[in-house]
């Protein structure tokens, strides 16, 4: 379980260190920074896939994603005694992301590239430093692997640090290039753990959504991020997961209803029986909200739980009557996976806040900066360049 999430210099987040629980709720008004926090977690996951630089490029490049306010926000600026303005920069420009779980911690520092007149990729960010450590907070004594510039050093069994890579490209992470079962098994373990993180924020329910049409069915323990393979994932839960929980979740939201699988020439499709109707409805006929709820049911009742599951505004298109059942479904999923929910739906927020052991944070904006009031920040230290 991730116990600390740290973000620095990303969009509206100048500096944030949050303690997390098994179930963590992030809420706040529109424009408060919820999407920035969600995207930051996704960027961390992209590191393990070797895609963090390309992911930043899709967001407009490093310059478009960096904190746009002054390096230091003084008390006088906050009180309005002086205007919000920049000063002479004291620190290097950087975007930093990191986390610590119950075993290891990891952090990455991305910065502006050295200009190369022979290259057309001068807008690409560079990975300046990385660190992997044991425990909650980085210290020299507990660092297992560290990268500064192109060099990666790993702690050996004898306690000495030796260079395993001396010429790592600025766009490659040690997470993907130095992880080795012999020289850096811890780096390999945390990389594989991060690769299992799951994100759901674009479960399509429009009329052209793949989930509305029959799809080729194969065993599917994990619903894909778009929901296209919902029928196969549904049947997989029935065969190797918890079919009773599946039926209960549908009954909880739609009393008297049930869902079955239809197979034609290897093409899988879901049919929903609703009370009072003489025939089942195909997914093409379902409302956006009903289909989205079914997608969330299949995603959350996966027979192969992820170490981390992140839901971004799962309430989209859902009728308010479905939010209490959704909260119960999320709470059940949190028994097997760590779950982070980003939402501004009052009914869902209230229902989740009634769950035991939840960490709930309301984001606010102050002079353009995303802040969280009343949080005891865990100890945190970024790796040096």
C-alpha positions in Angstrom: 0.0 0.0 0.0 1.2 3.5 -0.9 1.5 5.5 2.3 2.9 8.8 0.9 2.4 10.6 -2.5 4.6 13.5 -3.3 4.3 16.0 -6.2 6.3 19.1 -6.9 6.1 21.6 -9.8 3.3 20.0 -11.7 0.6 22.3 -13.2 -1.3 23.9 -10.2 0.6 21.8 -7.6 3.7 23.7 -6.4 4.5 21.3 -3.6 2.3 18.6 -2.1 3.0 15.6 0.2 -0.1 13.5 1.1 -0.5 10.5 3.4 -2.7 7.9 1.8 -4.9 5.1 3.2 -6.4 1.9 1.8 -9.2 4.1 0.5 -8.4 7.7 -0.3 -10.9 10.3 -1.5 -9.8 13.5 -3.3 -12.5 16.1 -3.8 -12.8 19.8 -4.4 -14.5 22.4 -6.6 -14.0 22.5 -10.4 -10.6 23.9 -11.1 -9.2 23.1 -7.7 -6.5 20.7 -9.0 -8.2 17.3 -8.9 -7.2 16.5 -12.5 -3.7 17.7 -11.9 -3.3 15.3 -9.0 -4.8 12.4 -11.0 -2.6 13.1 -14.0 0.5 13.2 -11.7 -0.3 9.7 -10.5 -0.7 8.5 -14.1 2.7 10.1 -14.9 4.3 8.0 -12.1 2.8 4.9 -13.7 4.1 5.9 -17.1 7.6 5.8 -15.6 7.4 2.1 -15.1 6.2 1.7 -18.7 9.1 3.8 -20.0 6.6 6.4 -21.3 6.9 9.4 -19.0 8.7 11.6 -21.6 6.2 10.8 -24.3 3.3 11.2 -21.8 4.6 14.7 -21.0 4.9 15.5 -24.7 1.2 14.6 -25.1 0.3 17.1 -22.4 2.1 19.8 -24.3 5.7 19.3 -23.1 7.4 20.1 -19.9 7.0 23.9 -20.2 3.2 23.4 -20.4 3.0 21.2 -17.4 5.3 23.0 -15.0 4.0 25.1 -12.1 3.3 28.4 -13.6 3.3 30.6 -10.5 6.3 32.1 -8.7 9.0 29.9 -7.2 8.1 31.2 -3.7 4.7 32.4 -2.7 5.3 34.7 0.2 2.9 35.6 3.1 2.7 39.2 1.8 1.5 37.8 -1.6 -1.1 35.7 0.1 -2.4 38.7 2.1 -2.3 41.0 -0.9 0.3 43.4 0.5 2.5 42.8 -2.6 1.5 41.7 -6.0 2.1 38.1 -7.1 5.3 38.3 -9.0 8.4 36.3 -9.8 11.8 36.8 -8.3 15.3 35.7 -9.3 15.1 31.9 -9.4 17.1 30.2 -6.7 16.4 26.6 -7.7 16.6 24.6 -10.9 13.4 24.2 -12.9 12.0 20.7 -12.2 8.9 18.5 -12.1 9.2 15.9 -9.4 7.0 12.9 -8.6 7.4 10.2 -6.0 5.8 7.8 -3.6 6.6 5.6 -0.7 4.8 2.3 0.1 5.2 -0.1 3.0 8.4 -1.5 1.5 10.1 1.0 -0.9 10.0 4.5 -2.0 10.7 6.0 -5.4 11.1 9.5 -6.8 12.0 11.0 -10.2 13.1 14.6 -11.1 12.6 15.8 -14.6 14.0 19.1 -15.9 14.8 21.2 -18.9 17.2 19.7 -21.5 20.6 21.0 -22.5 20.1 22.7 -25.8 21.7 20.8 -28.7 21.8 22.6 -32.0 22.1 19.2 -33.8 18.9 17.8 -32.4 15.2 18.4 -33.2 14.2 17.1 -29.7 15.2 20.1 -27.6 11.7 20.4 -26.2 11.9 16.9 -24.6 12.3 16.9 -20.8 15.3 15.1 -19.3 15.4 12.8 -16.4 17.8 14.5 -14.1 17.8 12.1 -11.1 16.0 9.1 -9.7 16.1 7.2 -6.4 14.8 4.0 -5.0 15.0 3.4 -1.2 13.8 1.3 1.6 11.5 2.9 4.1 9.3 5.9 4.1 11.8 8.7 3.5 14.9 8.9 1.3 18.2 9.0 3.2 21.8 8.3 2.1 21.8 5.2 4.3 18.7 3.6 2.9 19.1 4.3 -0.9 19.1 1.1 -2.9 19.5 2.6 -6.4 20.2 6.1 -7.5 20.5 7.9 -10.9 22.3 11.2 -11.3 22.6 12.3 -14.9 23.5 9.3 -17.1 25.0 7.2 -14.2 23.0 4.6 -12.2 24.5 3.2 -9.0 23.1 0.3 -7.1 23.8 -0.9 -3.6 25.5 -4.3 -3.6 25.1 -7.1 -1.0 28.4 -6.0 0.5 27.1 -2.5 1.2 29.2 -0.8 -1.5 27.7 1.2 -4.4 28.8 0.4 -7.9 27.8 1.8 -11.3 25.7 -0.5 -13.4 25.0 1.9 -16.2 27.2 4.9 -17.0 25.6 6.2 -20.1 21.8 6.1 -19.6 20.0 8.3 -22.1 18.3 11.4 -20.6 14.9 10.1 -21.8 15.3 6.6 -20.4 14.5 5.7 -16.8 16.6 3.5 -14.6 13.2 1.8 -13.8 13.2 0.2 -17.2 16.9 0.0 -18.0 18.6 -0.9 -14.7 16.0 -3.3 -13.2 17.7 -6.7 -13.0 16.9 -9.8 -11.0 20.5 -10.1 -9.9 21.9 -6.6 -9.5 18.7 -4.7 -8.7 15.9 -7.0 -7.7 14.2 -4.3 -5.6 14.0 -2.0 -8.7 12.5 -4.8 -10.7 10.0 -5.6 -8.0 8.8 -2.0 -7.7 8.6 -1.6 -11.4 6.4 -4.6 -11.8 4.2 -3.5 -9.0 3.7 -0.1 -10.6 2.9 -1.7 -13.9 -0.1 -3.3 -12.2 -1.6 0.0 -11.2 -5.0 0.5 -12.9 -6.7 3.8 -14.0 -10.3 4.3 -15.0 -11.3 7.7 -16.3 -12.5 7.1 -19.8 -15.0 4.3 -19.7 -16.8 5.1 -23.0 -20.6 5.0 -23.1 -21.3 7.0 -26.2 -23.3 5.4 -29.0 -20.2 4.4 -30.8 -18.5 2.9 -27.7 -17.0 -0.5 -28.3 -18.8 -1.8 -25.2 -22.1 -1.3 -27.0 -21.3 -3.8 -29.7 -20.4 -7.5 -29.6 -16.7 -8.2 -29.2 -14.5 -11.3 -29.6 -14.5 -13.0 -26.2 -11.4 -14.4 -24.4 -10.7 -14.8 -20.7 -10.3 -11.3 -19.4 -9.3 -10.9 -15.7 -8.9 -7.1 -16.0 -11.3 -4.7 -17.8 -9.4 -2.5 -20.2 -9.3 1.2 -19.6 -12.0 1.9 -22.3 -14.4 -0.9 -21.2 -14.4 -2.5 -24.7 -14.0 -6.0 -23.3 -16.8 -5.7 -20.7 -18.7 -8.8 -21.8 -15.6 -11.1 -21.6 -14.5 -9.5 -18.3 -18.0 -10.1 -16.9 -18.0 -13.8 -17.8 -14.5 -14.1 -16.4 -15.8 -12.9 -13.0 -18.6 -15.4 -13.2 -16.2 -18.3 -13.9 -13.1 -17.5 -11.8 -14.2 -14.6 -9.6 -17.1 -13.9 -7.3 -20.4 -14.3 -9.2 -22.5 -13.7 -6.1 -20.9 -10.3 -5.6 -21.5 -9.6 -9.3 -25.2 -10.4 -9.0 -25.5 -8.5 -5.7 -23.9 -5.3 -7.1 -26.4 -5.3 -10.0 -29.3 -6.0 -7.7 -28.2 -3.3 -5.3 -28.3 -0.7 -8.1 -31.2 -2.1 -10.2 -33.6 -4.1 -8.0 -35.1 -7.0 -9.9 -32.6 -6.8 -12.7 -30.0 -9.3 -13.9 -27.3 -9.5 -16.6 -26.5 -12.5 -18.8 -24.0 -13.3 -21.5 -25.0 -13.9 -25.1 -22.5 -15.6 -27.5 -22.9 -15.7 -31.2 -20.0 -17.1 -33.4 -17.5 -16.3 -30.6 -18.8 -12.7 -30.2 -19.6 -11.8 -26.6 -22.4 -9.4 -25.7 -24.2 -8.5 -22.4 -28.0 -8.6 -22.1 -29.8 -6.9 -19.2 -33.1 -8.2 -17.9 -35.0 -5.4 -16.2 -38.1 -5.8 -14.1 -41.3 -5.3 -16.2 -39.7 -5.8 -19.6 -40.6 -8.8 -21.7 -37.2 -9.0 -23.4 -33.6 -8.3 -22.3 -31.9 -5.1 -23.4 -28.7 -5.2 -25.4 -25.9 -2.9 -24.3 -26.6 -0.8 -27.4 -30.0 0.0 -25.8 -28.8 0.9 -22.3 -28.6 4.4 -21.1 -25.2 6.0 -20.6 -25.5 5.8 -16.8 -26.7 2.2 -16.7 -23.9 1.1 -19.0 -21.3 3.0 -17.1 -22.4 1.5 -13.8 -22.1 -2.0 -15.3 -18.6 -1.1 -16.5 -17.6 0.0 -13.0 -19.0 -3.2 -11.5 -16.9 -5.3 -13.8 -13.8 -3.1 -13.2 -14.1 -3.2 -9.4 -15.0 -6.9 -9.0 -12.0 -8.1 -11.0 -10.7 -11.5 -10.0 -7.2 -10.1 -10.3 -7.1 -7.1 -7.9 -4.5 -4.4 -8.6 -2.2 -3.1 -5.9 -3.5 0.4 -6.8 -6.8 1.3 -8.4 -7.5 5.0 -9.3 -11.0 6.2 -10.3 -11.3 9.6 -11.8 -14.9 11.1 -11.5 -16.6 7.7 -11.6 -19.9 9.4 -11.1 -20.0 10.8 -14.7 -23.4 10.0 -16.3 -24.7 8.2 -13.2 -28.1 9.0 -11.7 -27.8 10.1 -8.0 -29.7 6.9 -7.0 -26.6 4.9 -8.2 -24.1 6.7 -6.1 -24.8 5.0 -2.8 -24.5 1.5 -4.5 -21.3 2.7 -6.2 -19.8 3.8 -2.8 -20.6 0.3 -1.5 -18.9 -1.2 -4.5 -15.8 0.9 -4.1 -15.6 0.1 -0.4 -15.7 -3.6 -1.3 -13.0 -3.2 -3.9 -10.8 -1.4 -1.2 -10.8 -4.6 0.8 -8.4 -6.1 -1.8 -6.9 -3.1 -3.6 -5.7 0.3 -2.5 -8.2 2.7 -4.1 -8.0 6.4 -4.8 -11.2 8.1 -5.9 -11.2 11.6 -7.4 -14.8 13.0 -7.3 -16.9 16.2 -6.8 -20.2 14.4 -6.5 -21.7 15.3 -3.1 -23.7 12.2 -2.7 -20.8 9.9 -3.5 -18.4 12.0 -1.4 -20.8 11.8 1.6 -21.3 8.0 1.1 -17.6 7.3 0.9 -16.8 9.5 3.9 -19.0 7.2 6.0 -16.6 4.4 5.3 -14.2 3.4 8.1 -10.5 4.2 7.7 -10.8 6.5 4.7 -8.5 9.4 4.1 -10.5 12.3 2.6 -8.9 15.5 1.2 -10.6 18.6 -0.1 -8.4 20.5 -2.6 -8.6 24.3 -2.7 -6.9 27.0 -4.8 -4.9 29.9 -3.3 -3.4 32.3 -5.7 -3.6 29.6 -8.4 -1.9 27.0 -6.2 -3.6 23.7 -5.2 -3.4 23.3 -1.5 -4.8 20.9 1.1 -5.5 22.4 4.6 -5.1 20.6 7.8 -2.7 17.8 6.7 0.2 16.6 8.7 2.8 16.2 6.0 4.9 13.0 6.2 8.7 13.3 6.1 9.8 13.5 2.5 13.1 14.3 0.7 13.7 14.5 -3.0 16.8 13.0 -4.6 19.6 15.4 -5.4 20.6 16.1 -9.0 
